[in-house]
């Protein structure tokens, strides 16, 4: 199993961070989503019990030609052009957290009904070893939300797209504009 280092600042986590993450471990239930705030973005995972999470994480910078995750992708051609090698892995929450204070984040429950916790964990574990990644359409948040809700959603990717498209097209744009733009 590869160690998760992307997004960590170097060094050993502070005692405060370690204690906060240990406390979180006592509060988590199987199927909860865990957010790891990083600089400029958040990493996401699914808590599967026994101090472990399942997450989509990069292995290296090599491109991959396949997409084994089978999560619906509305921008499939764009994703295939920009896919980096990443795989679904199981790891210790404390290892993934690194220097981040992890937090339980099931905030999408207000928009999407969560699946039963056994299904969430099964969804996550069934994808172990699968590869495929795109920062905008198939990232770790998409993976975690798909496991919990059956819907691949990334609020941070949507926020980025909205900001980017607003700059490109002027004014307020929504991510749906991208599909029209790509179809031209």
Buried (B, 14 or more C-beta within 10 A) or exposed (E): EEEBEEBBEEEEBEEEBBEBBEEBBEEBEBBBBBBBBBEEBBBBBBBBEEBBBBBBBBBEEEEBEEBEBEBEBEBEEBBBEBBBBBBBBBBBBBBBBBBBBBBBBBEBEEEEEBBEBEBBBBBBBEBEEBBBBBBBBBBBBBBBBBBBBBBBBBBBBBEBBBEBBBEEEEEEBEBEBBEEEEEE
